[in-house]
Amino acid sequence: MPRNDFKQSDLPSIIQGGMGIGVSSWRLARTVAQRGELGVISGTSIDSVVVRELQDGDPHGRRQVLQSYPDEDIADHLIDRFYNPEGRSEHEPYDLLPIHQFTPRPKSQRILAAATYTEVQLAKEGHDGLVGMNLLAKLKRYSLPCIYGAMLAGVDFVFIGAGIPMEEAKQIPKLAAGEPASLRLDPDTSQADDDVLKDTYTYDLDPADVLSDPPSLARPAFFPIISSDSLARIMDAKLPDEHVDGWIIEGPVAGGHNAPPRNKRYDGDTPIYDEKDVADLGRIRDLGKPFYLAGGYGSPEGLQYATNVGATGIQVGSLFSLAEESGYPENMTKRLIRGLHTGDVSVDTDGRVSPTGFPFKVLTLSGTHAEDENDQRRTRICDLGYLREPYVDEKGRLLGRCPAEPVDDYVRKGGDEEATKGRGCLCNALMANIGLPQYRDGSPELPLYTGGDALLNLPLGSVANPSYDAGDVLAYLYGDTPALAHAMGETKDETGT
Ligand SMILES: Cc1cc2nc3c(=O)[nH]c(=O)nc-3n(C[C@H](O)[C@H](O)[C@H](O)COP(=O)(O)O)c2cc1C
């Protein structure tokens, strides 16, 4: 049964955008979905989130959820291997999962699928609202197991940004049918023999490796997150009509990663955007599919504008990231809200820090990696590896390297030393953001917070009362049409759609 058989008029006007790692937590997505809008969890690094939570005594009840997971062996393995009822002692390092390889072990895939299942299942519990999952196209190794685990939990939507998710669009129906799926990797083959063909490298997932008898599953609706109308038109032309259900059009003021400027111009490390970076919405509209605007539209006026230009609504991240239900620890959320109101915290666009090479919005909070000295003090180590890029070594092996790993290692793996300059370890920093930092010699990894320009004039919370919840964000977004908004909320709650 396809899950993407919605009518455009059934779609909510607000999508709470997916925010990794763990910022758009199941709690946030569930709250938003319960209110009749679309709540989105992040699949990024969710396996590491789950094994760290298990080591911290399982505060979110993942073990309970794992009881309904159809791959009992892997559910038992996760609990036996990682669950610690007393939690870790203070400053004790977390045990890590083996890094997920480009030629993956089925066990890593099974763990990732099970972890994703728990997050979606928790987000969907207790209501009939809509829940989606967000992934990054750059992180190719993780997409298929995440999508499969999310589908086993009945995810309604999949959103993929940070790259061109053309291949992913074709694989979702295969996974839904229980068939093997495959994503083409694009490794650097410059060290390999001349006869190595780039397009022979793939990341494969066979549902039969996850479940002995893979069922037929509902296919979630698929919305690529893109920044340009030309990309939408290319995808539309190259893909069968039913593979893409709609678009999220995201501009460069959004929180998280942004598309690089099309003119390739930078002022130091800061990208310079111009009119070329503005998507032609008329052309998107002409494609005839629902679309949402993201990046600076998180206001009543933004929602109104979106409706006026023919969009179904808006995707909002930054405002939700600081809501009580987000994955951030309460004390950090408060520091951020207060700092944004006093002006002590600002928003920078850093074209260098992310190993992906994409510009990354940074919140300039003291005591985090936003401060250069903290960045320089960190000894480089790559022990999570989510942002590793594939390359083929001289022996023909498909391996991974990350420009934020120790420079010597990166160069030994054939990487260009220049590419390592200014890079930060987002994997460890983003785990620290949600209160799950690795400890090294008794000291925690430091966070690096992200948020969009929407936070510069934060309409919620205050210096005296630096907190708000997801309901406050929705009420603010409904804004000058409170009666309509209220009525919509009631109708949606009652029907559960
Ligand atoms: C903390 C944070 C993390 C984010 N992480 C992701 C992510 O992992 N994947 C993604 O596609 N977008 C990510 N985003 C972008 C949001 O999903 C959303 O599209 C964007 O925030 C909308 O614009 P706004 O920031 O102006 O609200 C992130 C945004 C924030 C604020």
The ligand as an SDF file (V2000), in Angstrom:
LIG
                    3D

 31 33  0  0  0  0  0  0  0  0999 V2000
   20.1840   22.6560   14.4250 C   0  0  0  0  0  0  0  0  0  0  0  0
   19.8330   22.4030   12.9960 C   0  0  0  0  0  0  0  0  0  0  0  0
   20.2320   21.2170   12.4120 C   0  0  0  0  0  0  0  0  0  0  0  0
   19.8540   20.9260   11.0970 C   0  0  0  0  0  0  0  0  0  0  0  0
   20.1900   19.7140   10.5650 N   0  0  0  0  0  0  0  0  0  0  0  0
   19.7330   19.3760    9.3340 C   0  0  0  0  0  0  0  0  0  0  0  0
   19.9480   18.0670    8.8220 C   0  0  0  0  0  0  0  0  0  0  0  0
   20.5420   17.2070    9.4830 O   0  0  0  0  0  0  0  0  0  0  0  0
   19.4740   17.7780    7.5850 N   0  0  0  0  0  0  0  0  0  0  0  0
   18.7820   18.7070    6.8240 C   0  0  0  0  0  0  0  0  0  0  0  0
   18.3610   18.4040    5.7030 O   0  0  0  0  0  0  0  0  0  0  0  0
   18.5540   19.9550    7.3070 N   0  0  0  0  0  0  0  0  0  0  0  0
   18.9880   20.2830    8.5430 C   0  0  0  0  0  0  0  0  0  0  0  0
   18.6900   21.5190    9.0570 N   0  0  0  0  0  0  0  0  0  0  0  0
   17.8130   22.4270    8.2540 C   0  0  0  0  0  0  0  0  0  0  0  0
   16.3400   22.2850    8.7020 C   0  0  0  0  0  0  0  0  0  0  0  0
   15.8310   21.0060    8.4730 O   0  0  0  0  0  0  0  0  0  0  0  0
   15.4300   23.3130    8.0010 C   0  0  0  0  0  0  0  0  0  0  0  0
   15.3290   23.0350    6.6330 O   0  0  0  0  0  0  0  0  0  0  0  0
   15.9180   24.7320    8.1410 C   0  0  0  0  0  0  0  0  0  0  0  0
   16.3260   24.9490    9.4580 O   0  0  0  0  0  0  0  0  0  0  0  0
   14.8070   25.6970    7.7720 C   0  0  0  0  0  0  0  0  0  0  0  0
   15.2230   27.0220    7.8330 O   0  0  0  0  0  0  0  0  0  0  0  0
   15.2600   27.8860    9.1940 P   0  0  0  0  0  0  0  0  0  0  0  0
   16.5420   27.4810    9.8560 O   0  0  0  0  0  0  0  0  0  0  0  0
   15.2880   29.2780    8.7230 O   0  0  0  0  0  0  0  0  0  0  0  0
   14.0690   27.5390   10.0020 O   0  0  0  0  0  0  0  0  0  0  0  0
   19.1010   21.8630   10.3570 C   0  0  0  0  0  0  0  0  0  0  0  0
   18.7330   23.0760   10.9460 C   0  0  0  0  0  0  0  0  0  0  0  0
   19.0860   23.3500   12.2470 C   0  0  0  0  0  0  0  0  0  0  0  0
   18.6700   24.6440   12.8590 C   0  0  0  0  0  0  0  0  0  0  0  0
  1  2  1  0
  2  3  1  0
  2 30  2  0
  3  4  2  0
  4  5  1  0
  4 28  1  0
  5  6  2  0
  6  7  1  0
  6 13  1  0
  7  8  2  0
  7  9  1  0
  9 10  1  0
 10 11  2  0
 10 12  1  0
 12 13  2  0
 13 14  1  0
 14 15  1  0
 14 28  1  0
 15 16  1  0
 16 17  1  0
 16 18  1  0
 18 19  1  0
 18 20  1  0
 20 21  1  0
 20 22  1  0
 22 23  1  0
 23 24  1  0
 24 25  2  0
 24 26  1  0
 24 27  1  0
 28 29  2  0
 29 30  1  0
 30 31  1  0
M  END
$$$$
